[in-house]
């Protein structure tokens, strides 16, 4: 590879900024308020749990991502070990979550715009109606989605230049918000002086907030880095570094923001309304106004448009590449994977995703509902990560691994159990609704399988039955689970967690013994060998 071609790729600094640009989106604008309304001051624990859940899952994907650095990689990994059906389920679930992130960022921007205080902007109050996007607001969301897409339409260089510029602003405003709110109103007494005050609604909401308030959604964007695999300089090193740096920095920022939100809240509001009764349309901007920081509120109104733009633009890039990867696997129409020859951009996929994003926001017009759908669908896709990485260890122990994860025999089942619990924390009926959306994708798979490869379908089903039964069982366990998670309370809290963990370990074992060699595994070996050959050639040049 020539130096000129290599220079066009994303370096580590750009990669970290791209990761932060994706991770710091509408989650910081709404997450702290949503989590506090569910769990009270104990919401700070929810952020730590969310970081542990996503961090443990990412640990599995770093090893796989460095083995197979390719665009849209998250849509391919499961099929390497378990065949095309599991690969399709993982890719479909991942695509559902990603294509929903595009409109949620647009919704976030429009919701803050609806609270603009300036006289010339009074018309923006009509963008929201009864807590949801109005018809006028829907048109504004459509315009923003189109802008997201256009910024991805020409080149990766334009994308990284935009996200690098915007990331500095996205980091600066939250940091300034933390400093100013802590100076203007800092009361550690808001955490309470007893366990009852710290956890006013009990311990169960701490876990519920992890999924239901958008915390999992806020951390989900680590996969942006993995899905840009082949467009990264030195992916064998920079994928791991980029994920570790961006995920850790964003976690620290989110946790400090949550603490700042708690300690800056006027105590009379807490005593009068309770944490669940505090209703903000623009949480941090409303907080700034309460503390007399009108200039900060104005800056936050601007940030509320800029921050989602960074995330939305990044995820248009990722979602386009994921859809192209799905097309290459032969189970969606070929035109969706067409690349522009000049800019090497999946333009048709970008246009298609924009249309689906508009459809999603037309059906689900509020931030909380969209965040819940994203979190649950993402976690379903992540269930395949631990089983895939362990299966690869068994199938190809000598395959080149630029990053070899330590303690994987513990971390893989641990992350599988955490992902399963987090799906359960989304609460009934969200769990069943999202699982149904994912299962509804199966007819598309079988249609293309019938057209191309029907004689081998039985083997593909055999490698994937475990997750199909597991998803159905998870939905059933959510239905009969504890009342704290909207279940029938046939299994009481916290024993429902124990049941989920035991069932998860059983299906994890099934998942790690259902692998088989296929044409996709042969393809994986070639990708890995080509990467290793490039590394060796690069080392020889450097010597």
DODREN-761996 format. One record per residue (C-alpha): x negated, y, z negated; residue in three letters. Coordinates in steps of 0.001 Angstrom, whole numbers, padded with zeros to 6 digits, always signed. Each point is the difference from the previous one (the first is absolute). Layout:
# residues N
XYZALA...
# end
This chain:
# residues 543
+000000+000000+000000UNK-001410+003382+000974UNK-000583+002833-002439UNK+002529+002196+001848UNK+002727-002641-000315UNK-000869-000586-003662UNK+000142+003751-000729UNK+003626+000081+001180UNK+000958-002394-002774UNK+001101+000919-003519UNK-002863+000436-002500UNK+000246-000627-003755UNK+000740+003619-000935UNK+002765+000219+002606UNK+001278-003401-001117UNK+000275+001071-003643UNK+001785+003191+001037UNK+002301-002014+002272UNK+000731-002337-002920UNK+000636+002884-002388UNK+002084+001737+002642UNK+002189-003095+000137UNK+000041-000706-003748UNK+000792+003536-001158UNK+003336+000680+001624UNK+003486+000491-001373UNK-000784-002403-002861UNK-001665+002708-002054UNK+002792+002474+000714UNK+002775-002271-001294UNK-001608-003011-001716UNK-000781+001565-003394UNK+003547+001329-000389UNK+001638-003213+001224UNK-002160-002142-002305UNK+000641+002248-003023UNK+003751-000107+000564UNK-000143-003813-000087UNK-002602-000687-002714UNK-000528+003297-001843UNK-003587+000761-001120UNK-000829-003709+000392UNK+000051+000633+003756UNK-003734+000591-000248UNK-000367-003749-000646UNK+002054-000661+003138UNK-002639+001757+002118UNK-002760-002084-001562UNK+001981-003188+000676UNK+000635+001114+003583UNK-003719+000599+000525UNK-000843-003449-001404UNK+002639-001671+002214UNK-001147+001673+003230UNK-003691-000106-000938UNK+000122-003761-000558UNK+001831-000499+003308UNK-002460+002245+001864UNK-002879-002076-001398UNK+001219-002974+002053UNK+000379+002051+003154UNK-003467+001544-000201UNK-001593-003413+000538UNK+002338-000806+002902UNK-000208+003482+001516UNK-003797-000048+000137UNK+000060-003491+001554UNK+002342+001112+002789UNK-000349+003758+000634UNK+002731+000720+002538UNK+002762+002544+000586UNK+003265-001070-001640UNK-001840-002749-001846UNK+002634-000378-002729UNK+002339-001424+002647UNK-002399-002799+000934UNK-001596-001487-003091UNK+002773-002364-001156UNK+000282-001700+003395UNK-003700-000910-000007UNK+000607-002526-002783UNK+003736-000799+000081UNK+001042+000501+003614UNK+002115+002477+001896UNK+003191-000165-002101UNK-001647+001074-003260UNK-001953+002569+001974UNK+003247+001368+001421UNK+001706+000129-003430UNK-002945+001892-001509UNK-000273+002322+002999UNK+003761+000633+000132UNK+000185+000816-003730UNK-003042+002237+000285UNK+001398+001763+003067UNK+003375+000590-001727UNK-001792+001680-002904UNK-002324+002050+002207UNK+002655+001236+002407UNK+002029+001156-003031UNK-002925+002029-001375UNK+000141+002318+003018UNK+003535+001293-000760UNK-000477+000065-003796UNK-002817+002511+000392UNK+002187+002119+002267UNK+002860-000242-002526UNK-002353+001140-002763UNK-001006+003088+001955UNK+003604+000875+000818UNK+001165-000504-003608UNK-002565+002501-001302UNK+000837+002364+002875UNK+003634-000031-001143UNK-001093+001686-003258UNK-002015+002815+001574UNK+000741+003126-002082UNK-000611+002700+002620UNK+002901+002064+001358UNK-000982-000674+003610UNK+000077-003741-000726UNK+003465-000249-001558UNK+001197-001984+003003UNK-002210-002893-001157UNK+002341-000685-002937UNK+002288-001679+002525UNK-002618-002653+000746UNK+001146-001988-003056UNK+003490-000998-001113UNK+000804-001848-003249UNK-003596-001171-000409UNK-000306-001369+003541UNK-001075+001357+003375UNK+002840+001853+001771UNK+000614-000160+003748UNK-001976+003222+000437UNK-002745-001460-002174UNK+000027-003128+002131UNK-000840+002072+003087UNK-002889+001590-001918UNK-001241-003476-000943UNK+000153-001046+003666UNK-002118+003014+001017UNK-002630-000845-002636UNK-000140-003650+001129UNK-000596+001195+003577UNK-002860+002240-001185UNK-001520-002927-001941UNK+000078-002045+003197UNK-001434+002701+002274UNK-003042+000402-002263UNK-000759-003688+000662UNK+000762+000107+003699UNK-003424+000892+001386UNK-002985-001327-001951UNK-001376-001408-003238UNK-002331+003016-000182UNK+002969+002400-000094UNK+001583-002150-002719UNK-003113-000045-002215UNK-000676+003717+000552UNK+003561+000806-001100UNK+000000-002347-003012UNK-003490+001090-001117UNK+001088+003653+000032UNK+003286-000666-001739UNK-001499-002334-002638UNK-001990+002826-001594UNK+003225+001972-000444UNK+001865-003075-001261UNK-002646-000585-002667UNK-000435+003637-000942UNK+003640+000835-000753UNK+000650-002950-002376UNK-003240+000803-001860UNK+000966+003674-000284UNK+003490-001041-001156UNK-001485-002168-002746UNK-002247+002804-001248UNK+002663+002732+000036UNK+002767-002086-001576UNK-002332-001187-002769UNK-001069+003590-000720UNK+003570+001333+000030UNK+001732-002757-001931UNK-001869-002853-001665UNK+001818-001869-002757UNK-001220-003493-000890UNK+003008-000236-002295UNK+002074-000745+003104UNK-001476-003490-000073UNK+001873-000490-003260UNK-001102-000918-003494UNK+001326-003551-000024UNK+000424-002956+002329UNK+003683+000895+000331UNK-000791+003515+001222UNK-002781-001197+002306UNK+002272-002697+001460UNK+003477+001552-000429UNK+001642-002585+002262UNK-002005-003045-001088UNK-002865-001842+001679UNK+001846-001453+003023UNK+000298+003389+001800UNK-003801+000277-000021UNK-000091-002898+002454UNK+003113+001099+001897UNK-001544+003430+000602UNK-003026-001632+001617UNK+002056-001025+003025UNK+003224+002037-000231UNK-001569+003456-000457UNK-002352-000262+002961UNK-003248-000848-001823UNK-000692-003098+002113UNK+000942+002087+003032UNK-002514+002672-001051UNK-002883-002495-000097UNK+001024-001980+003080UNK-002015+002064+002467UNK-003299-001782-000694UNK+000894-002175+003000UNK-000477+002997+002305UNK-003726-000678-000230UNK+000324-003724+000751UNK+002319+000582+002950UNK-002518+002373+001629UNK-002630-002787-000183UNK-001526-000010+003501UNK-000069+003817+000126UNK-002247+000301-003086UNK-003772+000398-000012UNK-001713-002928-001787UNK+003328-001612-001002UNK-001828-002794-001846UNK-001015+002585-002633UNK+002310+002977+000397UNK+003339-001826-000302UNK-000807-001093-003569UNK-001527+003352-000917UNK+002823+002010+001538UNK+002701-001952-001832UNK-001815+000033-003354UNK-000734+003732+000089UNK+003348+001243+001335UNK+002146-002324-002140UNK-001897+000833-003213UNK+000032+003755+000607UNK+003716+000000+000778UNK+000755-002126-003095UNK-001850+002419-002276UNK+001825+002925+001605UNK+003438-001625-000341UNK-000549-000982-003647UNK-001193+003494-000944UNK+002942+001542+001894UNK+002423-002204-001944UNK-001615+001008-003287UNK+000136+003667+001006UNK+003685-000289+000898UNK+000740-001529-003414UNK-002027+002463-002093UNK+001188+003081+001930UNK+003718-000710-000290UNK+001729+002544-002309UNK+000868-001929-003167UNK+003480+001541-000258UNK+000917-001618+003334UNK-001154-003398-001256UNK+001996+000288-003214UNK+003041+001391+001789UNK+000218-002135+003139UNK-002285-002937-000686UNK-002498-001099+002640UNK+002693-001676+002090UNK+002124+003164-000004UNK-002639+002326+001463UNK+001005+000639+003606UNK-002482+001705+002318UNK+000375+000413+003765UNK-003636+001091+000337UNK-001608-001436-003163UNK-003401+001710-000282UNK+001216+003235+001611UNK+002939+000106-002435UNK-002436-000655-002862UNK-002219+002885+001144UNK+003008+002356+000066UNK+000994-001098-003523UNK-003498+000940-001189UNK+000043+003354+001827UNK-002517-001034+002665UNK+001913+001287+003008UNK-003113+000264+002189UNK-000765-003666-000688UNK+003588-000920+000849UNK-000401+001697+003397UNK-003253-001873+000593UNK+001745-003254-000927UNK+002813+000692+002457UNK-002659+000334+002705UNK-001842-003093-001240UNK+003264-001948+000070UNK+000003+000424+003763UNK-003756-000450+000548UNK-000494-003084-002213UNK+002663-002205+001623UNK-001338+001099+003393UNK-003364-001577-000769UNK+001568-003288-001061UNK+002574-000030+002780UNK-002595+000631+002705UNK-002296-002719-001395UNK+002792-002557-000125UNK+001140+000703+003542UNK-003533-001064+000982UNK+000083-003126-002151UNK+003527-001065+000973UNK-000772+000331+003701UNK-002987-002293-000373UNK+001964-002517-002075UNK+002701-000198+002686UNK-002641-000482+002691UNK-001560-002820-002047UNK+003432-001663-000259UNK+000408+000212+003791UNK-003382-001633+000569UNK+001260-002956-002031UNK+002794-000495+002547UNK+003137+000424-002110UNK+001217+003463+001011UNK+000330+001603+003485UNK-003282+000567+001844UNK+000697+003637+000866UNK-000246+000894-003711UNK-003697-000858+000007UNK-000971+002024+003069UNK-003087+002168-000576UNK-000742+003344+001647UNK-003137-000552+002113UNK-001499+003450-000544UNK+000476+000416-003753UNK+000317-003663-001080UNK+003180+000846-001942UNK+003123-002263-000218UNK+002301+002751+001276UNK+003055-002164+000691UNK-000188-001435-003534UNK-000230+003522-001441UNK+003130+001088+001908UNK+001899-003161-000991UNK-000930+000409-003677UNK+001160+003623+000078UNK+003423-001124+001274UNK+000285-002714-002683UNK-001089+002522-002660UNK+002822+002303+001060UNK+002435-002903-000222UNK-001225-000944-003502UNK+000402+003517-001365UNK+003457+000233+001567UNK+000998-003057-002055UNK-001893+000828-003233UNK-000002+003735-000616UNK-001661+000353-003409UNK-003596-000358-001196UNK+000650-002519-002790UNK+001800-002530+002222UNK-002679+000176+002680UNK-002767-000386-002624UNK+001682-003109-001402UNK+000284-001605+003447UNK-003653+000769+000772UNK-001328-001382-003289UNK+001883-003292+000170UNK-000716-000686+003676UNK-003673+000780-000554UNK-000239-002410-002924UNK+001610-002791+002033UNK-002695+000467+002652UNK-002696+000031-002689UNK+001053-003439-001263UNK-001850-001480+002977UNK-003332+001669-000831UNK-001082-002178-002959UNK+001107-003233+001702UNK-001811+000950+003206UNK-003322+000910-001603UNK-000102-003231-002041UNK+001027-002089+003009UNK-002832+001572+002009UNK-002439-000962-002751UNK+001164-003620+000394UNK+000207-000054+003802UNK-003170+001922+000804UNK-002349+000140-003003UNK-002973+000864+002244UNK+001723+002801+001924UNK-001854+003317-000280UNK+001342+002148-002855UNK-001558+003492-000175UNK+001862+000504-003297UNK+000420-003147-002074UNK+002464+000615-002825UNK-001057-001312-003405UNK+002404-001824-002332UNK+002396-000561+002897UNK+001308-003267-001465UNK+001425+002137-002814UNK+000735+003226+001884UNK+001959-001637+002840UNK+002667-001724-002178UNK-000025+002986-002386UNK+000810+002435+002819UNK+002635-002385+001416UNK+001772-000078-003383UNK-000216+003803-000341UNK+001439+000522+003487UNK+002867-002386-000834UNK+000750+001806-003258UNK-000075+003379+001748UNK+002565-001254+002539UNK+002202-001025-002939UNK-000497+003421-001616UNK+001660+001610+003036UNK+003236-001300-001595UNK+003087-001616+001418UNK+001364+000561+002643UNK-003032+001723+001583UNK-001998-003233-000110UNK+002670-001933+001910UNK+000661+002824+002483UNK-003640+000327+001034UNK-000545-003767+000127UNK+003085-000222+002244UNK-001473+002626+002369UNK-003179-002062+000227UNK+001830-003291+000605UNK+002093+001705+002714UNK-003212+000388+001974UNK-000321-003779+000407UNK+002347-000263+003046UNK-002376+002310+001894UNK-002878-002358-000773UNK+001906-003114+001054UNK+001177+001655+003241UNK-003564+000651+001154UNK-001210-003310-001399UNK+002625-001795+002110UNK-001162+001865+003100UNK-003702-000696-000474UNK-000941-002735-002434UNK+003030-001968-001201UNK-001771-003391-000166UNK-002362+001251-002740UNK+002672+001803-002022UNK+000501-002893-002436UNK-003596+000327-001177UNK+000400+003785-000371UNK+003108-000513-002149UNK-001870-002492-002182UNK-002624+002609-000827UNK+002616+002568-000986UNK+002886-001801-001720UNK-001499+000752-003399UNK+000417+003780+000361UNK+003501-000238+001519UNK+001221-002065-002965UNK-001929+002215-002401UNK+001606+003210+001247UNK+003474-001531-000303UNK-000838-001217-003519UNK-001349+003424-000999UNK+003260+001615+001098UNK+001946-002589-002033UNK-002189+000550-003085UNK+000595+003737+000349UNK+003756-000686+000036UNK-000032-002179-003149UNK-002749+002013-001715UNK+000222+002299-003009UNK+002414+002913-000245UNK-002980+002365-000284UNK-000635-000714+003681UNK+003682+000024+001038UNK+000337-003779-000114UNK+002753-002171-001488UNK-002101-000408-003172UNK-000043-003783+000217UNK-003734+000286-000660UNK-000753+002560-002703UNK-002849+002516-000022UNK-002964-000647-000368UNK+000473-003722+000701UNK+000940+000890+003581UNK-003622+001080+000522UNK-001228-003397-001181UNK+002379-001789+002375UNK-001121+002166+002937UNK-003680-000615-000831UNK+000434-003789-000197UNK+001993-000153+003235UNK-002560+002279+001685UNK-002891-002288-000941UNK+001862-003030+001385UNK+000594+001695+003352UNK-003526+001418+000020UNK-001255-003584-000221UNK+002309-001006+002855UNK-001206+002959+002045UNK-003665-000867-000463UNK+000574-003621+001092UNK+002195+000705+003062UNK-002778+001259+002265UNK-000898-001674+003293UNK-002328+000607+002938UNK+001587+001614+003036UNK-000876+002105+003007UNK+000189+003023-002321UNK-002679-001469-002260UNK-002238-000488+003036UNK+000641+003627+000917UNK-000975+001035-003529UNK-003280-001916+000233UNK-000838+001797+003245UNK+000761+003440-001503UNK-002196-000815-002988UNK-002829-001317+002202UNK+000111+003065+002268UNK-000214+002273-003037UNK-002944-001968-001385UNK-001796+000159+003367UNK+000456+003788+000093UNK-001383+000324-003531UNK-003065-002066+000865UNK-000586+002001+003188UNK+000313+003245-001945UNK-002495-001212-002603UNK-002489-000911+002746UNK+000320+003476+001538UNK-000591+001651-003372UNK-003136-002095-000536UNK
# end
